[in-house]
Each structure stands twice: as structure tokens, then as C-alpha cells.
Amino acid sequence: MARIGFITNVSADVLMLEKAREPLKNIGLFIYDLKSEVDELREFCANADIVVAKLMGGKDVFPVEEFHRFLVENGVHFCPFPTLYEERSELEEYSTVSREDREIISRYLAFEGVENYRNLLLFLANRFGGEDVRFEPPKPVPWQGIYHRGKVYGREYLSRLNPERPTVGVLFYRNWWVSGDIRHVDAFVEEVERYANVIPVFTERNPNDLGSWGVERSVKEFFARDGEVVIDVLVNMTMFSITSGPLGKNRESFLRWLDVPVLQAIVGLVEVEEWEKSKQGLSPVDVIISAAMPEFDSAIIHFPIACKKRVRVGETEITVIEPIPDRVAKLARVAARYAELRRKKNDEKRVAIVLHNYPPRNDRVASAFGLDSAESVARILRRMREEGYAIDWVPENGNELIDRILSEVTNDQRHMTLRHAERMRKEVELNIPEKAREEMLRHWGEEPGNAYVLDGSYLLPVVQNGNVLIGLQPARGFGENVDSAYHSPDLPPTYQYIAFYRYISEVFRADAIIHVGKHGTLEWLPGKGFGLSENCFPDICMDVPHFYIYIVNNPGEGTQAKRRSYSCIIDHLPPTFTTSDLYEDYLRLEKLIDEYYEATRYGRGEQYRKEILRLAKELRLSKGNEDVEEIHNALLELKTSMINLGLHVFGEGLSGDELVETIVSILRIRHGDSRSILEVAAERLGYDLSLDNERCVEVYGKTRSRIVEEVMDACREFVRSAINGEGGGELEDRILDLKEKLEISEEMDWLMKALSGRYVIPGMSGAITRNPRALPTGKNFYSCNPWEIPTPQAYETGKRLAEELLDRYVREEGKFPETVAMVIWASPTMRTHGEDVAQFLYLLGVRPKYDSIGRVSGLEVIPLEELGRPRIDVVVRISGMFRDSFYNLVELMDDAVRLVSSLDEPEDMNYVRKHSGDGEVLRVFGDMPGAHGAGVSHVLENGNWESIDDLARAYVKWGGYAYGRGKYGVEAEEEFKRVLRMVEVTVKNEDSQEWDIFEGDDFNNYHGGLIATIRSLGGNPKSYVGDSSDPDNLKVRSLEEEGKRIYRAKVMNPKWIEGMKRHGYKGGEYFSKYVDHIYQWDATSDIIEDWMYEGIAERYVFDEEMREFFRKNNPYALMNIAERLMEAAERGMWNASEETRERLRRIYLEMEAELE
């Protein structure tokens, strides 16, 4: 009997081999799928005649070289192959069969099919096993075709389509058809045919000489007739990217040619039962190959319609694809709805526009990061009416929109009147799946609960405007169940929350939903991390085509919206950026410093020096010393800090000074090999910007601050000259390219195309001032390939960030910290390709290893002699989004910690080993499985706390779950606290100045909560903010320094304030949220001083002109600012005078009376 070994990690091969072997009695076949015990493989193969291997991933997934030696020693032939389109020629050198035999074997494997595999086994038995058996040569099997109900068709199938029905195209793998592992395709086709025509096409990814057309030609041949596209939506069941990435060329153009939405139907690699039970959902590999990579194609990510199932076939237990009926049915419905978008007339379409409202207060309606969402929606409505949508009224501007909304509905229970309640009452059937219903019953009681309910009816904040419904996203529920922030990170939404989305879908019958701005709460609801089931709350809410207007510089949270609420992103520009410049007494101080240096040349500087020190002390700029140089440097940093000039309006291009300032902000750092505009301008003016202030005064007779000012003015002139066609030197091409991408916005056009059922192009995401390739906007952005993180460049930046952090601490404390706590999020990881993870690794004293195609393949210990310092113990608090997007990095960081703890090194040079003890070393902590957040922001918003001990209790409850290799969300609160007690340094890095730590509550939620917890546990950490906005000029500031920098550059700066005031209601909303977050940072970290509170009160509450602004635009914001300041005083965070308290109370009561 011939003995044949077959090694493969392609499940279709295993199925075909098992079917092929059934009638063969004289062949002993051992199939090794890389999952069973390798000892069994070695035992069989030691006496085999030949072993064939077909390995997806080649040497990266199987020890080919070692196994080759083993077979040679035993006199066994070996013939390894990659899969068809992998470039892995190195496998050929391990083959021990003739070139002729290898070619024959390769053709059997390439053509595939049960008959070809049966004849392959017969050929191997004859050629290598000495069996006198007959075999047929390799026979071609169709490489592509239209498969429908068991039959294969060519283009003639298209004549069967009913032109009165929409048509859904389906793309799937040829080897599923060849192997017969196709029940999920059959199930999906059957469901789709309830609503539409369907064209199910199987194909190989790439063309070949054997007859494969590849994806592009298959799409063009089977989804079009006479060059005209016949499908209305494409459902893609294949993995990876079909247009770009490691397995394809850049072929985006054929999807643009197709011009239909592409829905990603996931076929999971995990077993169905595992997926059903898991809070993680699908595997980390699924996240990468079925989400991250298809996003390069602008695929709209959905959920698994099938997973794996182990079944016994013959002598072997194999894996087959098992359809998930309810998921199949839902995706079929959603696909049909996308198809209808393309066919319906605009005046028949019904569209819901959802504005965020977090927290659920009247001063924070239409909350959105960097976007004037109110004005944007006013313009969207105007454009929709121009496009023929049935709309009753179009507001003149954003203020009018908000006024109309708040006159009819509200989420703010303090201001909800009986009139509001009567307008908001709606009857809705929820039909919540059983498991989710049980969760809701446990937290909210019987339906409908008591949150936003009146006499059994739901109070839904929706305003109908013809065929457009404008809604305020309901409250999340933590304010309605205030104690839940301490014990229920996975609190389900209220019944009213689900009723809101059910109303949109089932009562209003929306054809599409638009969520406006970063970000809402839908995508963060409890449920699986990725690959949602019918019991996951985002899935319960969302079943119609979904478009999400999102800022381009936040890929992580945007990706959350893509993967957990099935959205197509329409990204938008951030606001215009400029330099902060100096104002009021800071300008006077700068002038004094100029006069001081001028007078010093004549020996008369002392009188100016005294005035400088007096004024600097008054402005709290001096640090108790008498160093004019340091005061100058502090002023320069303030002067050159980047701030936003107001907010972006969706669909609005840049012009005039805003265009110039944004281009200068982008070009002021190096991009690739190009010099920065600052370098070019300084050279033209004859200045050396590397000189410190003292040398500048000595060489040029003026301060460095004045030189930088001259250089910045020159930069603006360069840009203006280039824009006006007057030349721009070596940067002219780049300036004109940016002008083209910024001047004319296509954001609104792409939204209209999306609503018409057309393809939205993909594009990069990121901070445009660090990655201008993220321009232009209007795209369905993508993030990165997690397997490549951290990239070599990111590792070098992260290494320097670690060195800067340690240098700063050593200068201040005279020793190395033993334990550092970091906060790591998904968005910075995506934007920088892993600088934070790299910093984590370098603090430990390890570096990544890379494979031949640039993927991280492992870790390497940096020898202590090279490192030159102790290995720092590092604990990290990751976000839920990081966990869900980058579990490969979670495992990498866990591996690094365990690797370092195992090293045989002195404890004074290896703090991980010193602190490890006898138990498992846990250093990566995050949210409860299925939950997102840190809890502290909810506690602070609700006012449900007395001391930092309460904040710490919430933080530990939300974040006390350990993650790593072989562990997913293990409850470890006590170990989390034990490790945090050792922390001497906390750090969270910011990779751009396009935002700041006061702009969103999550900065304090995670980092501030961390600090509060350590303080509560008896520690007193030094806390820092790393700044890599210019990778060539890294900075590490203390948290206090960073808070004061933003306070001066933005909060108190008339330039920033006036920019915000242009946006009316939304400007007031921004002022209100900044004060909220300043207060919250003080609650956790004690970084806001009395003079800062006093400044806010004077500028925002006591100033008559500002009060008038609030009265006209957003009186609720003034109320909130006054209330927050009073709370700070009442809690002892601000030692305000009784007179100040009384003025605040009086103004608050005046506003309250006006609003009644």
C-alpha cells in the first residue's frame, strides 16, 4: 500500500482530499491540517513514500526546513508548494522530486477539484509508491463562472434577470465551488431571491496562464452586459483585499467602474459554537483578513454569514463552512435595501439624519468633533432638496436648525416640557432577540422600562421634515441608572434607545441613515468585539444602509463605526489650523523681552529683567526661577502652538487665509524626503533655526521668537505666491497639490452618491498635518495592516519617545522609574503605525523582528550592554477598540512582558523580573469583554462621586480585565490594583496637535482615571504627555504643562474664541464642553489651579459681551459653564471667593429664569 502524507492549511483541500480518497483502497493517506498533533505526522511520514505540502504562508506557518531534513534522513520524497498566487519560490529548493514530477503535481493542485485530487493520489501512488494503478492527467476545471442552484453558467445567465427587480452580485472563492463546500452560498442566494435577482460568481483572485481571468475580468464579464453594469450592489464573500495589498495589485479602478456599494459578507475562521459563545466574536486573523484588508476596497463591513464546523468525513474530522441562518437572512435584506437605493427616485427616498447628543443636555445637541454639525446638516438639507428629495423646510443656518429641533424635542429631562413629551410620544414594537431581552430585563425591568417613557409610550426625539427624519440619538442610559457606572460596564441601552432605531427602520421606513460627526454611542454598545450576532446591541439597532460623516483624523473610532454599526464613512476635513500667536499681556511680555535683549547690549537690561519677572509671575509663566531665557522659550511654545480656527462645515472647501494657514500647518514638518516649509523659508531669509535663543540674539540681534515669526510670515507668503501663480520654489508642486485637494470639497458630492447607491472611493485616514496623503476628503477611509505594526519607522519614533520620557524623569528625580503606566488607543496606533506600542517595547528593552514581507514575526531582546539602562516594568491600559482591532499587538505586548520577566538578569536591571513574584505576569489591562470605556466620565458627568476613591472604584471595575496570549478578558481587579500601586510614571502620547486633551472626555477618562486610581491607591505619579506631532522634534511635557499650554493657547485666547463664536450655537457647545473637561481633569489629576478657574469665569461668564453671545446662540451653554464652575467651588477644587460664587449663582439663576 502506498503511503502519502499531505500537509495543508487550506480547508477546501482537506475536504477534497477526503472525498477523493473514499474509493481508493490501496492508498494510505495522512492529512495534516496544522491543527492536529505534529507527532502523529512525523510517525506516519517516517515511513511514507512521499509528502506533499500546500501551505498558505509557506515557511511562516510550517517548519519546512526542519521537516525537509527529517524526511531526507528517512528517505522520503518531499514536494512543498505555496498556494497558487503566493510568491514563495524558496519552497522549491526543499523539493526532492524531479522538475517534471513537480510540474505535474502542481497542475493537479492548481486545477483542484475532487477528480483531480483523486488522480493526484493515484499518480503519487504509481510514481512514488510502486502501485500499479491507472490515473488520468490533470484536467482543467472552470476557473470562473456563475453558479446558481448547483449548476454553472456563463454570460448567458444574464438573460434570465428580471429587469423589474434589483440585482445583487455575489463574489466567492472558486475552491468553495470546486470542493462542494458551498452551503452558505446556496443559503444566501435563496434568501436574496426573495427580494432581488442574484448573480453568484466564483473566481480566483488573480489571472493565470491556466485559464483564470482573475477578479477584475470576472467582475466585468459577469456583472455587466454590453459594457453596462447590471448589478445594484456587490456582496463580497472573499477575504483580504481584491484591489490592493499583499495579494493583489492596485486595481481600485475596476470597483470605481462598477460603481455600486460593496458589502463584506464575512466567512469566519472560528467554529460556529465558539463564535456564538465568545465575547470576542471572530478571531484576530478574521479582523485583519475580513475587515482591515477589505476596507482598502471601501468594503462596508458586516457580520459573519458563516463560520467553521468540524464534521467527520471518512476517517478524518474535517472543517466545513456552516451557514448562520439569521445572519444570512439579515445580510440578504440589507443588500436588497442597498440595491433599492440605486433604483429609487430621490423624491421617494426616506432618509434619517441622526445628530449625537452626548451628554444628553440642551447645550450639547449635535455634538461632533471638529465639525459644525448643525450648519452642516442645514447645508445637507439644502443640497438634498436641490437633488429632488421631498423636504418641507430648509433652515437658513445651523442656529435655526437647532432652534427648530429644541422647540419640538429634547433629551434633556431638566428642560423637557409637557409640550415636548406630547410631540415625542411614539408607539413602536421592539422584537428584541431573547438573550438581549434577558439582559435588558435584568437592568431595565419589563418593557418599556421607565427611561423616557410616558404612559407606556416611548418619548423619541425625532422631527419629521417631509421624507427626512431628524433625530437626536437617545441617552445611553448611564445617566438614567447612575450607579451602573460603578458596576455595569456592559450596561445595555434602554428600551427607548432601541425604540428610536426601530422607529427609524420600521415606522418611518428609512431607506438610509446618516449619523453626523464623531461620534455617537451606537457603535460602542455592548456585544461582541467583532463579528456581531443578533444579540449584540449595535446589530439590534442597525439594519438599513448606513452612512457616517466622520472626521478624517480619527481612524480608530471611525473603524469602530464601520465594523460595529456597518457604516460607510464619508470623511471630512478637520478645522482650519493656525498658530496660536500671543495676545494681551503675553504680547506685552514678549515686547519687554525684546527690549531687555536690546538694552542688555548697552548694560541697561536689569530694569527690564525685573519687569519681565514680575509680569511672568503674574501670568504664572515663571517656575520660581529668574531665567529670562526660559520665559522666552515658554512664550515661543505658546506662540507657535497649533490651534483650530473655528470648526469645519461639511462640504465646504478652503479659501483665502484659511487655505494658506492650513497648507502652512501641513508643510511645517517634513513629509518623506521633502524639507519643511520652515526650513525652506529660514534658509531663504538666512536664518539657522537650530540655534537657541541666546545664540540667535548673539548672531542675528533678535530673539528666536521674532525670527520664528518672520519665518512663519515668509511661509505664508510662499504659499500665497504659489497659489497666485507667482512661484513657490522647491515646494511649489506640493503647495499646488494641497490647494487642489483643499480648495474644492467633494464631501457633499460623495454623500449624495452614497445615498444614490453608488460606490464611495476608499482612501487613507490620519492627521492631515502628519499625513497629507489622507487628503482629499469625502472618502470611505481605511486604517492599516495590523500585521505590519509597529513598522520600523514607528519603532524608531517610539524608541525616541521612550528615551525622552526616561531622560525627563531622570533629570527631575535622579533615577529611573521602575514602573511606567501607559494608555494606548487604536486611533494613534493606526495613524502612526504603532509608535505607542514601540515605546512600550523599548521601555521593556525588546524590539520587533520582521519577516521577508515586512510583517512583525516575533521579538528580540536588546542586550543590557546595548540598552544601557534597566528594563522598565510597563503596565498598559488599552481601549476596547484597540483590543478589538489589534489583538495581535495585545499578544505581542504580553509576549514581551513574559519574555523579559523570564530573563536571568539582576533585579536592579530588570524591574519586570523584580516585580513579578510567583504568579502569572499580567501587564495588559482593558475593558470587560464586550464593553468599551473607562467609567470615570460617566461618574463625573452624573456627579455621582465624593472623592477620587469613587473614581478609582469605577476605573478598576471597567479596566480590571487582563488580556494576552491565551487569555481574553480575565477578571483581575486585584492584580490591576497591585501593579498600579507600583507606578511612578504615567504617560499618554499625542501624535498631532489637531486635537488636545481638553477637547474630548476620553483623554481624561483613560489617562486622568489612571492617575486618580494610582493616587487613590497611595501613589503620586509623575504624569506626562508625549508629543510626536513633529517626529523630528519630539517633546515630552508634564500633564500640568500640557494643560496650561492648551488653556493659554486656546481656552483664554481671543483668536480661538472668536473663531468659535462664528459658529453660533456650536461655538457655545464647544466652550461648554471644554469647561466640562477642564473640570473633569481637575477632579482626577488636580492640574487646574485657582487662577485658571478665575480666568474662565471672567472670560466666559462675567464678560458682558460673551454673555450676550450665549444668550443669542446657546444660553444652555452659559448655564452649564456657570454650574460647572459652581460645582468646582463647592467641591473644594477651586477656592473661589464668596463674591465670585454669588455672581455665578446670580447669572445661573438669571439664565434659568429666561429659559423657563
PEHU-V919646 format. One record per backbone hydrogen bond with DSSP energy under -1.0 kcal/mol. NH is the residue of the N-H (numbers start at 1). CO is the residue of the C=O. Records with the same first field share a line. If there is no record, write none. Layout:
BEGIN
NH->CO  CO
END
This chain:
BEGIN
2->26
4->28
5->50
6->30
7->52
8->32
14->10
15->11
16->12
17->13
18->14
19->15
20->16
21->17
24->21
28->2
30->4
32->6
41->37
42->38
43->39
44->40
45->41
46->42
47->44
48->45
49->3
50->3
51->77
52->5
53->79
54->7
55->81
58->55
60->57
61->58
64->62
67->63
68->64
69->65
70->66
71->67
72->68
73->69
74->70
75->72
76->71
77->49
79->51
81->53
86->83
88->86
91->88
92->89
94->91
95->92
96->78
102->98
103->99
104->100
105->101
106->102
107->103
108->104
109->105
110->106
111->107
112->108
117->113
118->114
119->115
120->116
121->117
122->118
123->119
124->120
125->121
126->122
127->123
128->124
129->124
131->125
133->131
145->202
146->153
147->200
148->151
151->148
153->146
157->154
158->155
159->156
160->157
161->158
165->162
168->197
169->233
170->199
171->235
172->201
174->203
177->173
178->174
179->175
181->176
182->180
186->182
187->183
188->184
189->185
190->186
191->187
192->188
193->189
194->191
195->192
196->192
197->166
199->168
201->170
202->145
203->172
208->212
211->208
215->205
218->214
219->215
220->216
221->217
222->218
223->219
225->228
228->225
230->223
232->167
234->261
235->169
236->263
237->171
240->289
248->245
251->243  249
254->251
255->252
256->252
257->253
258->254
259->255
263->234
264->300
265->236
266->303
268->306
272->308
275->271
276->272
277->273
278->274
282->530
287->283
288->284
289->285
290->286
292->287
293->288
295->291
296->293
297->294
298->295
299->294
300->262
302->264
305->266
306->266
307->322
308->270
309->320
311->318
313->316
316->313
318->311
320->309
322->307
324->305
328->324
329->325
330->326
331->327
332->328
333->329
334->330
335->331
336->332
337->333
338->334
339->335
340->336
341->337
344->340
348->345
351->467
352->512
353->469
354->514
355->471
361->359
364->361
366->356
367->356
369->518
372->648
373->371
376->372
377->373
378->374
379->375
380->376
381->377
382->378
383->379
384->380
385->381
386->382
387->383
388->385
389->384
391->389
401->397
402->398
403->399
404->400
405->401
406->402
407->403
408->405
409->405
415->412
421->417
422->418
423->419
424->420
425->421
426->458
437->433
438->434
439->435
440->436
441->437
442->438
443->439
444->440
445->441
449->446
454->457
457->454
458->426
459->452
460->424
462->460
463->470
465->468
467->390
468->465
469->351
470->463
471->353
472->461
473->355
481->477
484->481
486->483
488->484
491->488
498->494
499->495
500->496
501->497
502->498
503->499
504->500
505->501
506->502
507->503
508->503
510->504
511->350
512->350
513->545
514->352
515->547
516->354
517->549
524->521
525->522
527->930
529->279
530->280
536->533
537->526
540->536
541->537
542->538
547->513
548->568
549->515
550->570
552->572
554->551
558->554
559->555
560->556
561->557
562->558
563->559
564->560
565->561
567->561
568->546
570->548
571->779
572->550
578->643
580->641
581->639
586->583
588->584
589->585
590->586
591->587
592->588
593->589
594->590
595->591
596->592
597->593
598->594
599->595
600->596
602->599
603->600
604->599
609->605
610->606
611->607
612->608
613->609
614->610
615->611
616->612
617->613
618->614
619->615
621->616
631->627
632->628
633->629
634->630
635->631
636->632
637->633
638->634
639->635
640->636
643->578
645->576
646->644
648->370
652->649
654->742
659->655
660->656
661->657
662->658
663->659
664->660
665->661
666->662
667->663
668->664
674->671
677->667
680->676
681->677
682->678
683->679
684->680
685->681
687->682
691->688
696->692
697->693
698->694
699->695
700->696
701->697
707->703
708->704
709->705
710->706
711->707
712->708
713->709
714->710
715->711
716->712
717->713
718->714
719->715
720->716
721->717
722->718
723->719
724->720
725->722
726->721
731->728
732->729
735->731
736->732
737->733
738->734
739->735
740->736
741->737
742->738
743->739
750->746
751->747
752->748
753->749
754->750
755->751
757->754
758->753
766->552
770->767
771->767
774->771
775->772
780->761
781->779
782->763
788->785
789->786
791->833
795->791
796->792
797->793
798->794
799->795
800->796
801->797
802->798
803->799
804->800
805->801
806->802
807->803
808->804
809->805
810->806
811->807
812->808
813->809
814->810
820->873
821->985
822->875
823->987
824->877
830->826
831->827
832->828
833->829
838->834
839->835
840->836
841->837
842->838
843->839
844->840
845->841
846->841
847->860
849->858
851->855
854->851
856->787
857->849
858->849
860->847
862->845
867->863
868->864
871->909
872->843
873->818
875->820
876->923
877->822
878->925
879->824
883->879
884->880
885->881
886->882
890->886
891->887
892->888
893->889
894->890
895->891
896->892
897->893
898->894
899->895
900->896
901->897
902->898
903->900
905->903
909->906
911->871
914->910
915->911
925->876
926->961
931->928
939->935
940->936
941->937
942->938
944->939
945->943
950->947
951->947
952->948
953->949
954->950
955->951
956->952
957->953
958->954
959->955
960->956
961->926  959
962->970
963->924
964->967
967->964
970->962
972->960
976->972
977->973
978->974
979->975
980->976
981->977
982->979
983->980
984->819
985->819
986->1022
987->821
988->1024
990->1026
999->996
1005->1001
1006->1002
1007->1003
1009->1004
1010->1006
1011->1007
1012->1008
1013->1009
1014->1010
1015->1011
1016->1012
1017->1013
1018->1015
1019->1014
1022->984
1024->986
1025->1037
1027->1035
1028->990
1033->1030
1035->1027
1037->1025
1039->1023
1042->1038
1043->1039
1044->1040
1045->1041
1046->1042
1047->1043
1048->1044
1049->1045
1050->1046
1051->1046
1052->1047
1053->1050
1057->1053
1058->1054
1059->1055
1060->1056
1061->1057
1062->1058
1063->1060
1064->1061
1066->1063
1068->1064
1069->1065
1070->1066
1071->1067
1072->1068
1073->1069
1074->1070
1075->1071
1076->1072
1077->1073
1078->1074
1079->1075
1080->1076
1081->1077
1082->1078
1083->1079
1084->1080
1085->1081
1086->1082
1092->1089
1093->1089
1094->1090
1095->1091
1096->1092
1097->1093
1098->1094
1099->1095
1100->1096
1101->1097
1102->1097
1107->1103
1108->1104
1109->1105
1110->1106
1111->1107
1112->1108
1113->1109
1114->1110
1117->1114
1118->1114
1119->1115
1120->1116
1121->1117
1122->1118
1123->1119
1124->1120
1125->1121
1126->1122
1127->1123
1128->1124
1129->1125
1130->1126
1131->1127
1132->1129
1133->1128
1134->1128
1136->1134
1141->1137
1142->1138
1143->1139
1144->1140
1145->1141
1146->1142
1147->1143
1148->1144
1149->1145
1150->1146
1151->1147
1152->1148
1153->1149
1154->1150
1155->1151
END
